[in-house]
Amino acid sequence: MPPVFLALLPDFLLLITGGLLRRTLPAPGRQGIDKLNFCLLFPALIFVSALRSPPSTVDLTVMGLGVWAGMVFACALAWGLRGLGPSNLLDFAGMWQTVWRFNTAIAIVAAQALPAEYRGLMSIAIGLAVPVANIMAISALSRGHEVSWKKTLHQVMTNPFLIASVVGVTLSVLKIHLPDTVMTALTKLAQAAVPVALLSIGASVNWHALAQMDRFEVALNAIKLIVLPGATFLGATLLGVGPGPRMVLTIFAALPTASAAHVLASVYGADRERVATLIAQSTLLSCITLPCWLMMLV
């Protein structure tokens, strides 16, 4: 069995275990776990990863331009599918956003399969992509909603992932070291993030979603999981991007969509059920496509 598959096998086992816990772990419990991950565990993991990997100006520039260009490219491709999607623009926008949004939990999981010296680049990518992905999604869903831009800006700027990444990168650049006791506590929180998230994802996913795909959903999943990472790898290669950033940008592009996309769709009044189904499809299909990209790159 290829080393990448062996490295990811424990994560798949945790996903399956989460699926087995679906009936015994009620929805409020899963929501509480997701809240804990969002507010504490993953910010700790992102912060620790960013702090331990001082970024260079080149890394910040390459990762920023790479993830932003990828999101805009996916956005443009999916807009070309307007005729296949829901006739209601708001419902279309709810599904449209899934092609450029990304699952941060799986990003961190995938980063563990990369060489240790490149893992910090994933934290940089997440920190730079979070605000842009949210702004793009909110812009797509903005018609016919009652959420003000002031509130929208507040939600983006107070995102725990963004704060953790920015603070971690800033302290790393300034070479400020936290006390060992604080770092030990943060490291323990970071170590809990991935297994807890995988159990929650496994328990939340609708494992029958693959049988419900229509042409529009097939096309969106193909863009997200195959076309975008392929275009990213090709573009990075042609532009002479280094092996580390090229590898991380490609894996970042191959991530399934964000599990929180259905929350935003609900807030704006879009069809939440179709978005939730699309998220499940993307997550399940990525269990096949993401290891293949990792095996090709690592």
C-alpha positions in Angstrom: 0.0 0.0 0.0 1.4 3.5 -0.9 2.9 5.4 2.1 0.4 8.2 1.7 -2.6 5.9 2.1 -0.9 4.3 5.1 -0.5 7.8 6.6 -4.1 8.7 6.0 -5.6 5.3 7.1 -5.9 6.3 10.8 -7.8 9.4 9.7 -10.2 7.3 7.5 -10.7 5.0 10.4 -11.7 7.9 12.6 -14.1 9.1 9.9 -15.7 5.7 9.8 -15.9 5.6 13.6 -17.6 9.0 13.6 -20.1 7.6 11.1 -20.8 4.7 13.4 -21.4 7.2 16.3 -24.0 9.1 14.2 -27.0 7.5 15.9 -25.5 7.6 19.4 -24.2 11.2 19.2 -27.2 13.6 18.9 -27.1 16.6 16.7 -26.8 19.1 19.6 -23.7 17.2 20.8 -22.1 17.3 17.3 -22.9 21.0 17.1 -21.2 21.5 20.5 -18.1 19.7 19.2 -18.0 21.7 16.0 -18.3 24.9 18.1 -15.4 23.8 20.3 -13.3 23.0 17.2 -14.2 26.3 15.5 -13.5 28.5 18.6 -10.6 26.8 20.3 -9.0 23.6 19.0 -8.4 24.5 15.4 -7.3 28.1 16.2 -4.8 26.5 18.6 -3.5 24.2 15.8 -3.3 27.0 13.2 -1.6 29.3 15.7 1.0 26.7 16.7 1.7 25.7 13.1 2.1 29.3 12.1 4.3 30.1 15.1 6.7 27.3 14.4 7.2 28.1 10.8 8.5 31.6 10.2 7.2 32.6 6.8 9.3 34.5 4.3 8.0 37.4 2.2 8.2 35.1 -0.8 6.0 32.4 0.9 3.4 35.0 1.9 3.3 36.4 -1.7 3.2 33.1 -3.5 0.7 31.5 -1.1 -1.6 34.6 -1.2 -1.6 35.0 -4.9 -1.9 31.2 -5.4 -5.0 30.6 -3.2 -6.7 33.8 -4.3 -6.2 33.1 -8.0 -7.5 29.5 -7.5 -10.7 30.8 -5.8 -11.4 33.3 -8.5 -10.8 30.7 -11.2 -13.2 28.2 -9.6 -15.8 31.0 -9.1 -15.6 31.9 -12.9 -15.8 28.2 -14.0 -18.8 27.5 -11.8 -20.6 30.7 -13.0 -20.5 29.1 -16.5 -22.7 26.4 -15.1 -25.5 28.9 -14.4 -27.9 27.2 -16.8 -27.6 23.8 -15.1 -28.2 25.2 -11.6 -31.4 26.3 -9.8 -33.3 29.0 -11.6 -33.5 31.1 -8.4 -30.3 33.1 -8.3 -30.1 32.9 -4.5 -30.3 29.1 -4.5 -27.7 29.0 -7.2 -25.4 31.3 -5.2 -25.8 29.0 -2.1 -24.4 26.1 -4.2 -22.0 28.3 -6.2 -20.0 29.2 -3.1 -19.0 25.6 -2.5 -16.5 25.6 -5.4 -14.1 28.1 -3.8 -14.7 27.4 -0.1 -12.6 24.8 1.7 -12.8 22.5 4.7 -10.2 23.8 7.2 -10.3 20.6 9.3 -9.4 18.4 6.3 -6.7 20.9 5.3 -5.0 20.4 8.6 -5.4 16.6 8.3 -3.9 16.6 4.8 -1.0 18.8 5.9 0.1 16.1 8.3 0.9 13.9 5.2 3.2 16.5 3.8 6.9 16.9 4.6 7.3 18.6 8.0 9.0 21.6 6.5 6.0 22.4 4.4 3.2 22.1 6.9 3.4 25.7 8.1 2.6 26.8 4.5 -0.9 25.3 4.9 -1.5 27.6 8.0 -0.5 30.6 5.9 -2.8 29.5 3.1 -5.7 29.1 5.5 -5.1 32.5 7.1 -4.9 34.3 3.7 -7.9 32.5 2.2 -10.4 32.7 5.0 -11.3 36.4 4.6 -11.4 36.3 0.8 -13.5 33.1 0.7 -16.0 34.6 3.1 -16.2 37.9 1.3 -16.7 36.2 -2.0 -19.4 33.9 -0.6 -21.2 36.8 1.1 -21.1 38.8 -2.1 -22.6 36.0 -4.0 -25.4 35.6 -1.5 -25.9 39.3 -0.9 -29.0 39.8 -3.0 -32.3 39.7 -1.1 -30.8 39.4 2.4 -31.0 41.6 5.5 -27.4 41.3 6.8 -25.6 44.6 6.7 -22.0 45.0 5.4 -21.0 46.2 8.8 -22.1 43.0 10.4 -20.5 41.0 7.5 -17.1 42.8 8.0 -17.3 42.1 11.7 -18.0 38.4 11.1 -15.0 38.1 8.7 -12.6 40.0 10.9 -13.5 38.1 14.1 -13.1 34.6 12.4 -11.0 32.6 14.9 -9.1 30.9 12.1 -8.1 34.3 10.7 -7.1 35.7 14.1 -5.1 32.6 15.0 -3.2 32.6 11.7 -2.5 36.4 11.7 -1.3 36.4 15.3 0.8 33.3 14.8 2.5 34.6 11.6 3.0 38.0 13.2 4.7 36.6 16.4 6.8 34.3 14.1 8.0 37.2 11.9 8.8 39.3 15.0 10.5 36.2 16.6 8.5 36.6 19.8 8.5 33.4 21.9 5.7 32.5 24.3 6.5 30.9 27.7 6.9 27.2 27.6 3.9 26.6 29.8 1.6 28.5 27.4 3.1 26.7 24.4 2.6 23.3 26.1 -1.0 24.0 26.8 -1.6 25.2 23.2 0.1 22.2 21.8 -2.1 19.8 23.7 -5.2 21.7 22.4 -3.7 21.5 18.9 -3.1 17.7 19.2 -6.8 17.2 20.0 -8.1 19.2 17.0 -7.7 16.7 14.2 -9.1 13.5 15.8 -12.0 15.3 17.4 -12.9 17.0 14.0 -12.7 13.7 12.1 -15.1 12.0 14.5 -17.5 15.0 14.2 -17.2 15.1 10.4 -17.9 11.3 10.2 -20.9 11.6 12.4 -22.3 14.6 10.4 -21.9 13.4 6.9 -24.9 12.0 5.0 -23.3 8.8 3.7 -26.1 8.3 1.1 -25.4 11.6 -0.6 -23.4 10.1 -3.5 -26.5 8.5 -4.9 -28.3 11.8 -5.1 -26.1 13.7 -7.5 -27.5 15.5 -10.5 -25.6 17.0 -13.5 -25.0 20.3 -11.7 -23.7 18.7 -8.6 -21.4 16.4 -10.6 -20.0 19.4 -12.4 -19.4 21.4 -9.2 -17.7 18.5 -7.5 -15.5 17.9 -10.6 -14.4 21.6 -10.6 -13.6 21.5 -6.8 -11.8 18.2 -6.6 -10.3 17.6 -10.0 -10.2 20.7 -12.3 -9.1 23.2 -9.7 -6.2 21.2 -8.2 -5.1 20.2 -11.7 -5.1 23.8 -13.0 -3.3 24.9 -9.8 -0.5 22.3 -10.2 -0.1 23.1 -13.9 -0.1 26.9 -13.3 2.4 26.6 -10.5 4.7 24.4 -12.5 4.6 26.7 -15.6 5.4 29.7 -13.3 8.3 28.0 -11.7 6.8 27.9 -8.2 9.0 26.0 -5.7 8.2 22.4 -4.8 6.9 23.2 -1.3 4.4 26.0 -2.2 3.4 24.1 -5.3 2.6 21.0 -3.3 0.6 22.9 -0.6 -1.3 25.1 -3.2 -2.3 22.0 -5.1 -3.5 20.1 -2.0 -5.3 23.3 -0.8 -7.1 23.5 -4.1 -8.1 19.8 -3.8 -9.8 20.2 -0.5 -13.6 19.5 -0.2 -15.8 22.4 0.4 -16.4 24.0 3.8 -18.9 22.3 6.0 -20.1 25.7 7.2 -21.3 26.7 3.8 -24.8 25.5 4.6 -25.0 27.8 7.6 -24.3 30.9 5.4 -26.8 29.7 2.9 -29.4 29.4 5.6 -28.7 32.9 6.9 -29.3 34.4 3.5 -32.4 32.3 2.7 -30.9 29.9 0.1 -31.8 26.3 -0.2 -29.9 24.9 2.7 -30.7 21.2 2.1 -29.1 21.2 -1.4 -26.0 22.9 0.0 -25.8 20.3 2.8 -26.1 17.5 0.3 -23.4 19.0 -1.9 -21.1 19.3 1.1 -21.6 15.7 1.9 -20.9 14.7 -1.6 -17.7 16.8 -1.7 -16.5 15.4 1.6 -17.1 11.7 0.6 -15.6 12.1 -2.9 -12.5 13.8 -1.4 -11.8 10.6 0.5 -10.9 9.2 -2.9 -9.5 12.2 -4.8 -7.4 13.8 -2.0 -5.2 10.7 -1.3 -4.6 10.4 -5.1 -3.4 14.0 -5.3 -1.2 13.4 -2.2 0.2 10.2 -3.7 1.1 12.1 -6.9 2.8 15.0 -5.1 4.5 13.6 -2.0 
